[in-house]
Amino acid sequence: MFFAHETAFRVLNVPYPAETQGPSIPKRITRLMNMGRSIMIVIVVAMAMTRPAKAAGPSSEIFAMDNGVGRDIWSPERQASTLSEIGFDGISYDYTNPADLKAWLAELGKRKLKLYGLYFGVQLRGEKPLPDGIEEAVQILRGTDAVLWVTIASPEGPGDYEAQAVKRIQEVADLAASTHLRVVLYPHFKLYVATAEHAFDLAMRSGRANVGVTFNLCHELAAGNGRRVPDIIRRVAPSLAMVTINGASDRPGPGWDNFIKRLGDGDYDVARVLKALADVDYLGPVGIQFYGLKGDPRETLESTIHVWRTLTATAGAR
């Protein structure tokens, strides 16, 4: 590690005074050389001070949620090849069964794409809190960087379910830890864990180091938190592991029509979200939400990657 003044010389490819062979150099020339180097330091420091501050923008890794990649219609081969051709880094899948998971991983692997998250729900009540086959799926995911992307369902009937929610999170976290995987809570409007802040509180209470949280733009908007997005991101930043964004308008509409639009559509300032992420030095992946969008999936994916690159280029992330 260099001190600032040493770094200035090395950036300019000029020998630092200690590195010059001084004994054979006349003193007057040596003084002139040192004066020149001092001037160079001033110039370099001035240039550094006048450079723009770090631009807002998250990590450049972008993935598509499978609800925008021909879910239940396209083959795993078509999904993976389309994402690779367009320029996505990978995908998240809604868990179905271990056989499907193997097929997804095989096609992604051929194209060096990532599986970012395996999405499934956990029940707070009942004898089967986890979906069938999830233990085998966790074994299949060993050695990948995928996360268990977990929602917490709303139980029937009133009651205080916080302790039960913590217990369920601990159970899933311990299962994930058996294969060195992480759990990332997925807040979902109208489910028990509906906001990033609630997810963060539960993650902290779980006491498990492999539990993180997601910031989902559409679900925060649905919860009425559109104006508080920067504050929410700052609060959950210590455990923030995943982010999803999309185009939107911050007002109620039919269904999800306003809260989920194609990236680039709607009047909500998504760049504000990217700025908030940059402010907390978020370096994780960003997923794109497509739920309920109409039209040709490939066209939507192509439009999305174009808007994403424009947003991140403007923010200085790429």
Backbone bond lengths (Angstrom), bond angles and torsions (degrees), N, CA, C in turn:
res aa  C-N    CA-C-N  psi(-1)  N-CA   C-N-CA  omega(-1)  CA-C   N-CA-C  phi
1 M - - - 1.468 - - 1.518 108.99 -
2 F 1.341 116.94 130.84 1.445 122.14 -179.42 1.522 110.45 -97.54
3 F 1.340 116.01 150.16 1.458 119.58 167.23 1.522 107.76 -76.53
4 A 1.326 116.98 166.41 1.464 120.52 -171.88 1.516 112.35 -59.94
5 H 1.323 117.62 -43.72 1.454 118.01 -175.59 1.529 111.05 -70.64
6 E 1.328 118.98 -34.14 1.463 121.10 175.62 1.515 110.79 -66.08
7 T 1.341 116.49 -40.25 1.461 120.94 179.24 1.521 110.75 -60.60
8 A 1.326 117.61 -37.83 1.458 120.69 -179.49 1.513 111.26 -58.54
9 F 1.332 117.34 -45.22 1.458 120.05 178.96 1.521 111.47 -63.46
10 R 1.336 116.79 -42.01 1.457 120.37 -176.18 1.521 111.30 -69.29
11 V 1.334 117.15 -36.27 1.463 120.25 176.25 1.521 110.79 -61.82
12 L 1.363 116.40 -39.62 1.459 121.02 -179.15 1.519 112.87 -84.00
13 N 1.337 116.53 -1.96 1.464 121.77 -179.05 1.525 111.47 60.65
14 V 1.337 115.02 38.68 1.459 122.02 177.77 1.516 108.23 -112.99
15 P 1.349 119.02 134.52 1.468 119.71 -179.31 1.510 111.50 -60.75
16 Y 1.306 115.54 136.89 1.458 121.04 173.39 1.519 107.94 -68.76
17 P 1.380 119.98 144.69 1.465 121.39 -175.74 1.513 113.89 -47.85
18 A 1.321 118.30 -39.10 1.456 120.85 -178.71 1.511 112.24 -64.79
19 E 1.359 117.21 -19.30 1.447 120.77 -176.25 1.524 112.45 -91.92
20 T 1.378 118.68 -10.52 1.458 121.11 -179.68 1.510 110.16 -76.98
21 Q 1.295 115.67 152.77 1.458 121.30 -179.72 1.530 107.93 -93.13
22 G 1.316 116.90 83.21 1.444 122.86 -167.82 1.509 118.03 -74.04
23 P 1.335 122.60 -31.30 1.459 121.59 -170.85 1.518 114.24 -54.67
24 S 1.333 117.92 -32.87 1.451 119.82 -176.53 1.519 112.91 -92.33
25 I 1.342 117.93 1.53 1.457 121.75 -177.23 1.524 109.13 -100.60
26 P 1.333 118.38 129.30 1.471 120.45 178.71 1.521 111.06 -56.86
27 K 1.331 117.17 148.89 1.464 121.36 -174.88 1.521 111.76 -60.99
28 R 1.368 117.49 -39.75 1.459 119.51 -177.69 1.522 110.84 -63.19
29 I 1.350 115.75 -41.23 1.464 119.43 179.44 1.519 110.09 -66.21
30 T 1.334 115.84 -39.29 1.462 119.97 179.26 1.524 110.78 -61.49
31 R 1.364 115.84 -41.92 1.463 119.11 178.86 1.527 111.20 -63.27
32 L 1.337 115.74 -41.02 1.457 119.21 178.65 1.522 112.03 -63.66
33 M 1.341 115.66 -39.64 1.466 120.00 178.38 1.519 110.18 -63.38
34 N 1.320 115.88 -43.40 1.472 119.03 -179.19 1.526 111.39 -66.12
35 M 1.351 116.50 -37.01 1.466 119.51 176.43 1.527 110.63 -63.02
36 G 1.331 114.71 -42.18 1.469 118.68 179.09 1.515 111.59 -62.44
37 R 1.321 115.69 -41.79 1.469 119.37 179.32 1.525 110.82 -65.56
38 S 1.328 116.99 -36.52 1.462 120.15 178.07 1.519 110.76 -62.48
39 I 1.335 115.10 -40.92 1.469 119.12 177.73 1.523 109.82 -62.77
40 M 1.344 116.42 -41.27 1.472 120.07 178.77 1.516 111.20 -59.95
41 I 1.322 117.26 -41.31 1.469 120.91 179.59 1.528 109.60 -59.59
42 V 1.350 115.87 -46.29 1.461 119.88 -179.21 1.518 110.48 -59.64
43 I 1.352 115.76 -42.58 1.467 119.57 -179.15 1.515 111.02 -63.39
44 V 1.350 117.01 -46.72 1.466 120.82 -178.20 1.517 110.92 -63.36
45 V 1.336 116.77 -44.63 1.471 119.82 179.94 1.524 110.40 -62.58
46 A 1.352 116.36 -40.81 1.468 119.28 179.14 1.513 111.01 -63.47
47 M 1.349 116.33 -40.74 1.463 119.62 178.16 1.521 110.73 -61.77
48 A 1.338 116.73 -42.52 1.471 120.27 -179.18 1.515 111.13 -63.90
49 M 1.349 115.87 -37.90 1.461 119.01 -177.50 1.524 112.12 -71.54
50 T 1.339 117.06 -25.55 1.462 119.44 -178.03 1.510 112.88 -94.27
51 R 1.349 118.93 -1.10 1.456 120.87 175.95 1.517 110.13 -68.35
52 P 1.329 118.46 149.11 1.466 120.53 177.78 1.518 110.83 -61.51
53 A 1.314 116.60 149.01 1.462 120.93 175.03 1.522 109.29 -64.20
54 K 1.316 116.83 161.05 1.466 121.49 179.96 1.520 110.43 -53.71
55 A 1.322 115.21 125.29 1.466 119.37 -177.64 1.513 110.35 -71.82
56 A 1.331 114.57 153.68 1.460 119.88 179.13 1.512 109.77 -75.41
57 G 1.326 116.22 143.14 1.458 120.17 176.46 1.505 110.62 156.33
58 P 1.329 117.76 142.96 1.452 121.13 -178.73 1.512 112.29 -87.03
59 S 1.292 116.62 -174.14 1.459 122.28 173.18 1.520 109.90 -53.94
60 S 1.336 115.15 152.04 1.462 118.86 -177.85 1.523 112.96 -82.04
61 E 1.327 118.80 -3.31 1.466 119.49 179.54 1.522 110.05 -72.35
62 I 1.320 115.31 125.29 1.463 120.71 -178.27 1.521 108.99 -130.54
63 F 1.336 115.33 135.26 1.460 119.45 177.99 1.521 109.99 -130.74
64 A 1.311 114.76 158.34 1.465 121.33 178.82 1.517 109.45 -103.17
65 M 1.311 116.89 135.20 1.459 119.70 169.62 1.528 107.18 -72.24
66 D 1.313 117.23 144.83 1.467 119.58 -171.28 1.524 112.94 -68.09
67 N 1.340 118.04 -12.24 1.468 118.87 176.56 1.527 112.51 -70.37
68 G 1.326 116.98 -3.76 1.452 120.99 174.14 1.507 113.55 -116.00
69 V 1.339 115.50 10.10 1.477 119.79 -175.46 1.529 109.20 -126.44
70 G 1.306 115.43 48.07 1.460 119.94 175.47 1.514 114.69 63.98
71 R 1.324 116.49 39.03 1.471 119.70 179.69 1.536 110.76 -53.66
72 D 1.317 116.13 132.65 1.474 124.70 179.03 1.532 113.33 66.77
73 I 1.333 117.03 3.53 1.468 120.33 179.91 1.532 110.29 -122.39
74 W 1.310 117.31 -53.56 1.456 121.38 -179.90 1.523 110.81 -78.63
75 S 1.319 116.49 149.01 1.459 121.51 174.00 1.527 109.46 -74.11
76 P 1.324 118.25 158.91 1.471 119.83 175.28 1.530 111.96 -56.60
77 E 1.321 116.98 -35.54 1.466 120.21 179.15 1.526 110.35 -63.85
78 R 1.333 117.07 -44.48 1.460 120.36 -179.45 1.525 111.07 -67.62
79 Q 1.321 116.95 -39.23 1.456 120.10 178.39 1.524 110.62 -60.28
80 A 1.330 116.18 -50.43 1.460 120.34 -176.73 1.523 111.65 -66.15
81 S 1.324 117.04 -43.83 1.464 119.61 -177.95 1.529 110.96 -65.58
82 T 1.329 117.55 -38.76 1.465 120.86 179.48 1.521 110.78 -64.27
83 L 1.322 117.23 -46.55 1.458 120.45 179.71 1.524 111.44 -62.49
84 S 1.323 116.68 -39.78 1.458 120.95 179.19 1.524 111.11 -64.77
85 E 1.318 116.71 -44.19 1.468 121.30 -179.22 1.523 111.90 -63.68
86 I 1.331 116.44 -37.80 1.464 120.50 -175.23 1.526 111.74 -80.79
87 G 1.336 117.20 -30.93 1.456 119.91 176.70 1.504 116.69 116.98
88 F 1.326 118.28 15.11 1.464 121.21 173.69 1.530 109.69 -75.60
89 D 1.322 115.46 156.03 1.458 120.48 178.89 1.522 112.69 -89.17
90 G 1.341 117.14 -13.74 1.454 119.63 179.99 1.510 111.90 166.91
91 I 1.329 115.54 -155.17 1.459 121.46 -169.78 1.523 109.28 -152.89
92 S 1.319 116.59 159.78 1.472 121.81 164.88 1.520 106.89 -116.31
93 Y 1.322 116.06 146.51 1.458 120.84 -178.77 1.514 111.29 -120.17
94 D 1.316 114.41 144.65 1.459 122.25 169.98 1.524 106.34 -80.21
95 Y 1.315 117.10 116.55 1.463 121.41 -173.76 1.530 112.17 -58.51
96 T 1.327 114.72 137.72 1.468 121.18 175.44 1.523 110.56 -121.83
97 N 1.342 116.03 -61.27 1.460 120.71 179.81 1.529 109.06 -162.45
98 P 1.336 117.61 165.38 1.465 119.91 -177.64 1.525 114.02 -61.84
99 A 1.328 118.19 -34.46 1.467 120.43 -179.53 1.526 110.68 -63.06
100 D 1.335 116.62 -44.92 1.467 119.82 177.46 1.522 110.69 -61.98
101 L 1.316 116.73 -40.75 1.464 120.65 -179.23 1.528 110.74 -59.58
102 K 1.321 116.93 -43.11 1.468 120.14 178.47 1.524 110.96 -61.28
103 A 1.327 116.53 -41.79 1.469 120.48 179.99 1.531 110.59 -64.92
104 W 1.333 117.09 -42.29 1.464 120.41 179.09 1.527 110.86 -61.15
105 L 1.324 115.76 -47.82 1.463 120.01 -177.85 1.522 111.55 -63.18
106 A 1.314 116.72 -37.54 1.464 120.39 -179.61 1.528 110.86 -62.34
107 E 1.329 116.94 -46.27 1.463 120.34 -177.98 1.533 111.48 -71.25
108 L 1.321 116.79 -37.55 1.462 119.50 176.88 1.524 110.72 -64.41
109 G 1.332 115.53 -42.14 1.454 120.34 -178.84 1.524 113.24 -61.05
110 K 1.318 116.80 -36.67 1.469 120.86 179.21 1.522 111.59 -61.03
111 R 1.318 116.53 -26.92 1.471 121.02 -175.45 1.524 112.52 -112.79
112 K 1.327 116.47 10.74 1.458 122.89 178.72 1.529 111.83 56.60
113 L 1.323 114.53 38.88 1.458 121.14 173.92 1.521 109.47 -98.65
114 K 1.321 116.69 158.56 1.463 122.03 -179.02 1.518 111.72 -102.89
115 L 1.315 114.74 146.36 1.465 120.79 162.47 1.523 105.53 -93.44
116 Y 1.323 116.40 112.42 1.458 120.03 -175.25 1.515 112.84 -84.93
117 G 1.321 117.25 -36.76 1.452 118.51 -177.53 1.507 111.84 -152.65
118 L 1.327 115.78 143.95 1.460 122.62 172.33 1.526 106.08 -110.59
119 Y 1.335 114.52 111.15 1.464 122.28 -169.29 1.532 110.17 -93.16
120 F 1.340 116.75 128.44 1.459 120.59 174.84 1.521 109.98 -158.40
121 G 1.329 115.34 164.18 1.453 121.21 -177.27 1.518 112.78 -103.25
122 V 1.320 114.84 150.22 1.464 122.81 176.42 1.526 107.70 -117.28
123 Q 1.326 115.70 134.91 1.463 121.75 179.45 1.534 110.42 -93.74
124 L 1.325 116.31 141.99 1.462 120.05 178.01 1.519 112.30 -85.56
125 R 1.331 116.70 -23.48 1.455 120.34 -179.98 1.521 109.43 -125.62
126 G 1.329 114.82 163.78 1.456 119.54 178.33 1.523 112.16 99.61
127 E 1.315 114.80 169.49 1.461 120.99 -176.02 1.526 112.74 -85.84
128 K 1.321 117.74 -13.58 1.455 120.49 -178.40 1.534 109.34 -125.17
129 P 1.326 116.72 82.45 1.467 119.34 -177.28 1.524 113.89 -71.96
130 L 1.342 116.88 -21.23 1.462 120.46 -176.66 1.529 110.33 -113.90
131 P 1.326 118.49 152.72 1.465 120.46 179.28 1.527 111.74 -68.34
132 D 1.312 115.98 154.76 1.453 121.11 -179.97 1.526 111.21 -58.38
133 G 1.316 115.50 136.02 1.455 120.66 173.53 1.512 115.89 81.89
134 I 1.335 117.47 2.50 1.462 118.10 -175.36 1.527 111.32 -67.84
135 E 1.315 117.75 -29.60 1.478 119.43 178.32 1.524 110.16 -63.88
136 E 1.330 116.90 -41.72 1.466 119.98 176.99 1.529 110.27 -66.50
137 A 1.319 116.64 -39.82 1.468 120.54 179.08 1.524 110.74 -59.63
138 V 1.318 116.58 -39.74 1.462 120.51 179.07 1.526 110.37 -62.07
139 Q 1.311 116.87 -38.50 1.471 120.29 177.24 1.530 110.43 -66.17
140 I 1.308 117.13 -39.49 1.466 121.22 179.75 1.527 110.58 -63.58
141 L 1.323 116.68 -33.44 1.464 121.59 -177.93 1.524 113.51 -79.27
142 R 1.320 117.65 -4.40 1.456 120.18 179.51 1.534 109.91 -54.76
143 G 1.320 115.58 131.85 1.459 119.85 178.21 1.521 114.37 88.71
144 T 1.324 117.48 -6.05 1.462 120.52 174.98 1.526 108.50 -95.98
145 D 1.306 115.91 171.42 1.456 119.79 176.90 1.527 110.87 -103.57
146 A 1.333 116.43 15.69 1.465 120.55 179.65 1.521 110.34 -68.92
147 V 1.326 115.82 151.05 1.463 120.67 175.76 1.522 108.98 -109.10
148 L 1.327 115.66 154.95 1.458 121.18 169.65 1.525 105.42 -83.82
149 W 1.323 115.42 111.88 1.473 122.26 -171.66 1.522 107.34 -99.58
150 V 1.319 116.92 103.21 1.463 121.94 -160.29 1.522 112.93 -114.49
151 T 1.339 115.49 128.61 1.460 121.65 168.39 1.529 108.87 -98.01
152 I 1.317 115.90 155.89 1.467 121.90 176.21 1.528 107.24 -116.07
153 A 1.324 115.89 113.16 1.467 120.99 -174.97 1.522 111.74 -69.26
154 S 1.315 115.25 155.24 1.472 120.65 175.87 1.517 109.48 -80.48
155 P 1.325 118.34 125.57 1.461 120.51 178.25 1.524 110.83 -75.35
156 E 1.299 115.62 156.76 1.461 119.56 176.30 1.520 109.34 -79.73
157 G 1.314 115.54 135.58 1.464 120.25 177.14 1.512 112.11 90.21
158 P 1.322 115.81 151.90 1.465 121.67 -179.87 1.520 110.94 -71.26
159 G 1.325 115.28 163.07 1.459 120.00 177.47 1.513 111.12 151.52
160 D 1.330 115.59 168.92 1.452 122.22 177.20 1.527 107.44 -96.92
161 Y 1.321 115.99 108.31 1.466 120.69 -174.73 1.527 113.21 -108.50
162 E 1.314 117.16 11.75 1.465 119.63 -176.74 1.526 111.97 -60.05
163 A 1.309 117.36 -47.36 1.462 120.00 -178.89 1.524 111.21 -62.88
164 Q 1.329 116.65 -38.87 1.456 120.43 178.28 1.531 110.86 -67.06
165 A 1.324 116.82 -38.44 1.461 120.20 178.16 1.523 110.61 -63.07
166 V 1.324 116.57 -43.34 1.465 120.40 177.30 1.521 110.67 -60.53
167 K 1.330 116.52 -43.08 1.461 120.81 179.87 1.526 111.03 -61.49
168 R 1.320 117.59 -44.00 1.465 120.80 179.76 1.531 110.64 -63.59
169 I 1.313 116.41 -42.12 1.469 120.02 178.99 1.522 110.12 -62.00
170 Q 1.312 117.00 -41.85 1.467 120.47 178.18 1.524 111.20 -62.40
171 E 1.328 116.93 -40.17 1.465 120.68 179.74 1.523 111.39 -63.27
172 V 1.331 116.23 -45.09 1.469 119.42 179.52 1.531 110.28 -67.71
173 A 1.327 116.41 -38.82 1.462 120.15 179.40 1.520 111.33 -62.95
174 D 1.319 116.78 -40.56 1.469 120.08 178.78 1.522 111.32 -67.56
175 L 1.330 116.83 -37.87 1.459 120.28 175.37 1.531 109.81 -62.42
176 A 1.334 116.88 -45.59 1.463 120.80 179.67 1.524 111.42 -63.04
177 A 1.317 116.34 -39.40 1.461 120.29 -177.93 1.525 112.20 -63.39
178 S 1.318 117.41 -24.52 1.468 120.50 -179.51 1.520 111.90 -63.91
179 T 1.335 117.02 -20.85 1.466 121.15 176.47 1.529 110.89 -124.88
180 H 1.317 116.27 22.56 1.475 122.49 175.78 1.527 112.45 61.19
181 L 1.320 116.53 38.70 1.447 121.68 177.32 1.526 110.19 -104.54
182 R 1.327 114.90 167.28 1.459 121.28 178.25 1.525 110.18 -112.40
183 V 1.318 115.36 154.33 1.464 122.93 172.71 1.521 107.43 -109.68
184 V 1.320 116.20 131.92 1.463 120.36 175.83 1.527 107.81 -125.65
185 L 1.318 115.74 117.10 1.463 120.64 -179.15 1.525 110.47 -69.27
186 Y 1.333 115.18 137.84 1.462 122.12 -177.46 1.526 108.55 -114.09
187 P 1.328 118.57 99.41 1.467 120.13 178.08 1.527 110.84 -66.61
188 H 1.325 115.63 137.37 1.472 120.70 -175.84 1.517 108.84 -139.61
189 F 1.320 116.39 125.82 1.454 121.73 -178.72 1.531 111.06 -52.80
190 K 1.313 115.21 134.43 1.468 125.29 179.34 1.523 113.96 73.35
191 L 1.333 118.93 0.79 1.461 120.32 168.71 1.530 108.43 -92.49
192 Y 1.340 116.48 175.56 1.461 119.11 -175.18 1.532 110.34 -61.16
193 V 1.328 116.43 -45.37 1.462 120.61 174.97 1.525 106.85 -100.17
194 A 1.327 115.57 103.56 1.463 120.60 -170.45 1.516 113.78 -108.73
195 T 1.333 117.78 -14.97 1.465 120.83 -176.69 1.530 110.80 -133.37
196 A 1.320 115.11 159.48 1.464 120.04 179.46 1.522 111.66 -64.17
197 E 1.326 116.80 -34.30 1.465 119.14 -178.73 1.526 111.62 -68.21
198 H 1.334 117.60 -39.72 1.461 119.34 176.11 1.521 110.12 -65.30
199 A 1.335 116.53 -42.28 1.463 120.19 177.89 1.528 110.54 -59.52
200 F 1.314 116.54 -41.88 1.465 120.78 -179.67 1.522 111.07 -62.44
201 D 1.329 116.76 -44.72 1.465 120.09 179.41 1.529 111.19 -60.22
202 L 1.329 116.84 -42.90 1.466 120.30 179.68 1.528 111.28 -68.57
203 A 1.328 116.85 -38.89 1.462 119.71 178.16 1.523 110.35 -61.16
204 M 1.318 116.82 -41.41 1.460 120.02 178.84 1.527 110.93 -65.00
205 R 1.328 115.88 -41.48 1.461 119.93 -178.66 1.534 111.95 -69.41
206 S 1.324 116.73 -24.26 1.471 118.85 -177.83 1.524 111.98 -67.69
207 G 1.309 116.96 -26.49 1.453 120.20 -179.44 1.523 114.08 67.89
208 R 1.323 116.79 18.68 1.469 120.82 -178.60 1.532 108.84 -107.13
209 A 1.321 115.60 125.38 1.458 120.35 -176.34 1.521 112.79 -69.64
210 N 1.319 117.51 -19.27 1.469 120.46 -177.37 1.524 112.60 -97.08
211 V 1.333 117.13 23.18 1.468 121.56 178.33 1.525 109.40 -113.93
212 G 1.334 116.04 125.55 1.449 122.09 176.72 1.511 110.82 -126.89
213 V 1.330 116.14 -173.04 1.463 120.69 -177.08 1.525 110.38 -132.38
214 T 1.331 114.44 162.47 1.459 123.28 177.25 1.519 109.57 -112.73
215 F 1.320 115.86 142.80 1.454 121.02 165.03 1.520 107.35 -102.40
216 N 1.347 116.23 115.60 1.462 122.05 178.75 1.526 108.66 -110.22
217 L 1.306 116.93 111.99 1.456 120.09 -176.08 1.527 112.19 -57.37
218 C 1.330 117.38 -48.50 1.469 119.04 -174.67 1.523 112.15 -63.13
219 H 1.316 117.46 -37.15 1.463 120.02 -178.32 1.531 111.60 -75.16
220 E 1.337 117.06 -30.80 1.460 119.27 174.68 1.529 110.35 -69.43
221 L 1.336 116.82 -38.94 1.460 119.64 176.50 1.525 110.68 -63.31
222 A 1.334 116.62 -43.25 1.465 120.65 179.60 1.521 111.58 -62.34
223 A 1.333 116.49 -30.44 1.465 121.13 179.13 1.525 112.63 -82.81
224 G 1.340 116.89 -0.05 1.458 120.52 179.10 1.512 114.58 85.22
225 N 1.334 116.87 20.88 1.461 120.57 -173.63 1.526 114.16 -104.54
226 G 1.331 117.67 17.95 1.453 120.03 -174.71 1.518 114.40 -56.98
227 R 1.333 118.05 -40.18 1.460 120.84 -178.39 1.518 112.68 -75.64
228 R 1.325 116.89 -17.03 1.466 120.70 -175.20 1.527 113.00 -99.39
229 V 1.307 118.11 7.30 1.466 120.84 -172.50 1.535 112.93 -52.78
230 P 1.340 120.48 -50.10 1.473 118.08 179.61 1.528 113.18 -59.13
231 D 1.329 116.99 -39.48 1.467 120.29 179.26 1.531 110.94 -65.82
232 I 1.321 116.44 -40.32 1.467 120.55 179.42 1.521 110.39 -63.63
233 I 1.315 116.40 -45.52 1.469 120.21 -179.80 1.525 110.48 -61.66
234 R 1.320 117.21 -41.48 1.467 119.47 177.59 1.520 111.41 -62.06
235 R 1.332 116.84 -40.35 1.469 119.49 -176.46 1.519 111.99 -68.53
236 V 1.321 117.21 -40.24 1.474 119.64 -174.74 1.520 112.31 -92.11
237 A 1.328 117.41 -1.26 1.468 121.35 -174.43 1.526 114.63 -51.06
238 P 1.347 120.37 -38.32 1.467 118.66 -178.53 1.524 114.35 -59.31
239 S 1.338 117.46 -24.77 1.467 120.69 -178.99 1.530 112.62 -118.15
240 L 1.323 117.16 9.62 1.463 120.12 -175.14 1.530 110.42 -72.16
241 A 1.332 116.27 119.06 1.456 121.15 -175.80 1.519 113.99 -122.99
242 M 1.331 117.65 -20.56 1.458 122.73 179.88 1.522 108.79 -143.68
243 V 1.335 115.49 151.89 1.464 122.00 178.00 1.518 107.93 -139.95
244 T 1.339 117.08 140.30 1.458 120.58 169.97 1.519 109.18 -126.42
245 I 1.330 115.12 140.16 1.455 121.16 179.26 1.525 109.48 -133.76
246 N 1.314 115.42 171.70 1.462 123.21 176.92 1.516 107.57 -173.69
247 G 1.319 117.54 168.87 1.443 120.01 171.29 1.516 109.56 -69.30
248 A 1.337 117.23 154.53 1.473 118.96 -176.54 1.515 110.76 -167.91
249 S 1.311 114.12 164.85 1.457 123.68 165.93 1.522 106.38 -125.32
250 D 1.321 116.09 134.70 1.470 119.95 -173.47 1.520 111.29 -87.69
251 R 1.322 115.27 63.59 1.466 120.69 174.15 1.520 108.33 -156.91
252 P 1.303 118.09 148.26 1.460 120.89 -178.52 1.524 111.76 -61.02
253 G 1.316 115.26 148.41 1.455 121.60 176.70 1.508 108.30 -151.56
254 P 1.316 117.20 -173.49 1.468 119.10 177.97 1.523 111.19 -67.18
255 G 1.319 115.72 123.04 1.460 119.14 -179.60 1.519 111.42 59.04
256 W 1.338 114.92 -131.26 1.457 120.99 179.37 1.528 111.80 -101.35
257 D 1.326 118.10 12.97 1.462 121.01 -171.07 1.524 113.98 -57.38
258 N 1.319 117.84 -35.31 1.463 119.77 179.32 1.520 112.68 -87.87
259 F 1.312 116.33 -35.98 1.461 119.74 -175.46 1.521 113.28 -80.83
260 I 1.332 117.13 -17.48 1.466 120.61 175.78 1.520 108.74 -132.13
261 K 1.318 115.17 107.48 1.456 122.71 173.42 1.520 108.61 -126.25
262 R 1.321 115.54 169.44 1.446 119.19 176.24 1.528 109.19 -62.10
263 L 1.326 117.43 139.30 1.464 120.48 178.93 1.528 109.01 -53.85
264 G 1.322 116.26 128.06 1.459 121.29 -175.48 1.510 112.83 103.48
265 D 1.342 117.44 -19.22 1.462 121.62 177.32 1.528 109.84 -97.08
266 G 1.330 115.95 160.20 1.458 120.35 -179.82 1.525 110.81 86.83
267 D 1.335 115.88 167.87 1.460 120.27 -175.44 1.531 113.54 -106.54
268 Y 1.341 117.16 6.01 1.468 118.05 176.17 1.525 108.93 -76.01
269 D 1.314 116.85 136.70 1.464 122.34 -175.28 1.533 110.28 -82.36
270 V 1.331 116.07 91.90 1.468 120.51 -179.52 1.529 110.79 -66.91
271 A 1.328 117.41 -28.78 1.467 120.03 177.32 1.528 110.99 -59.31
272 R 1.318 116.29 -28.31 1.475 120.79 177.09 1.529 110.72 -64.82
273 V 1.318 116.07 -35.31 1.464 120.35 176.83 1.526 109.55 -66.73
274 L 1.335 116.88 -46.17 1.460 120.56 179.64 1.519 111.47 -61.52
275 K 1.328 116.56 -38.04 1.463 120.26 176.90 1.517 111.20 -62.80
276 A 1.336 116.59 -42.92 1.469 120.30 178.86 1.521 111.11 -63.64
277 L 1.328 117.15 -37.21 1.462 120.82 177.78 1.521 111.15 -66.45
278 A 1.321 116.13 -41.73 1.466 119.79 178.40 1.524 110.87 -63.78
279 D 1.319 116.26 -37.03 1.464 120.56 -177.87 1.524 112.29 -63.54
280 V 1.342 117.37 -26.47 1.467 120.19 178.36 1.527 110.86 -103.13
281 D 1.347 116.40 11.55 1.467 121.97 178.27 1.521 112.59 59.28
282 Y 1.327 115.62 39.02 1.471 119.16 176.52 1.524 109.70 -68.90
283 L 1.326 116.38 126.76 1.462 121.85 -177.92 1.522 112.77 -119.46
284 G 1.317 117.47 7.43 1.455 120.90 -177.26 1.521 112.35 -81.75
285 P 1.334 116.06 -179.03 1.460 120.62 -178.87 1.526 112.56 -75.41
286 V 1.321 114.91 159.62 1.456 122.24 175.79 1.523 107.98 -121.64
287 G 1.327 115.83 124.34 1.456 121.12 178.23 1.515 110.63 -100.20
288 I 1.325 115.97 153.87 1.457 121.15 178.60 1.522 108.98 -109.24
289 Q 1.333 114.69 128.11 1.461 122.61 179.62 1.533 109.32 -90.08
290 F 1.339 116.55 132.01 1.465 121.40 -178.13 1.524 112.80 -125.12
291 Y 1.328 117.76 4.90 1.462 120.61 -170.70 1.533 112.03 -51.22
292 G 1.334 115.62 128.21 1.458 121.89 173.42 1.513 116.05 78.94
293 L 1.335 118.10 0.02 1.458 119.34 -178.15 1.525 110.68 -73.18
294 K 1.312 115.03 139.91 1.462 121.30 179.51 1.532 109.39 -94.30
295 G 1.321 115.64 165.43 1.454 120.29 175.65 1.514 112.76 104.04
296 D 1.321 115.19 178.47 1.457 122.06 -178.55 1.529 110.62 -70.31
297 P 1.338 118.56 123.86 1.469 120.11 -177.04 1.523 113.63 -58.72
298 R 1.327 117.09 -41.81 1.466 118.25 -178.28 1.526 111.05 -63.67
299 E 1.316 116.78 -42.82 1.465 119.96 178.73 1.524 110.66 -60.64
300 T 1.333 115.86 -41.51 1.475 119.80 178.78 1.522 110.81 -64.68
301 L 1.319 117.36 -41.42 1.465 120.99 178.82 1.527 110.92 -63.79
302 E 1.330 116.62 -42.04 1.463 120.24 179.65 1.529 110.61 -64.75
303 S 1.328 116.50 -43.50 1.461 120.16 177.20 1.522 110.84 -61.77
304 T 1.326 116.00 -40.83 1.469 121.15 -177.76 1.515 111.55 -63.06
305 I 1.326 117.74 -45.91 1.467 119.39 -177.66 1.520 110.30 -66.68
306 H 1.331 116.73 -33.05 1.464 119.98 177.87 1.533 110.13 -65.59
307 V 1.332 116.94 -46.53 1.463 120.52 -179.81 1.523 110.24 -65.09
308 W 1.326 116.70 -41.43 1.465 120.72 178.87 1.527 110.85 -58.18
309 R 1.314 116.86 -46.62 1.463 120.08 -179.52 1.516 111.61 -65.02
310 T 1.326 116.40 -35.74 1.461 119.58 176.71 1.526 110.71 -66.22
311 L 1.324 116.64 -44.42 1.453 121.11 179.72 1.532 111.33 -61.51
312 T 1.314 116.31 -47.14 1.461 119.66 -175.35 1.524 111.25 -75.58
313 A 1.334 117.60 -29.82 1.469 119.41 174.99 1.522 109.64 -66.81
314 T 1.322 116.68 -42.14 1.459 121.22 178.14 1.517 110.65 -63.69
315 A 1.335 115.10 -37.94 1.474 119.96 -179.09 1.518 111.99 -79.89
316 G 1.328 117.32 -12.83 1.463 119.63 -179.83 1.495 113.49 85.97
317 A 1.354 118.25 14.90 1.469 120.55 -178.28 1.519 111.07 -80.88
318 R 1.310 116.98 -21.98 1.465 118.74 178.00 1.516 109.69 -124.88
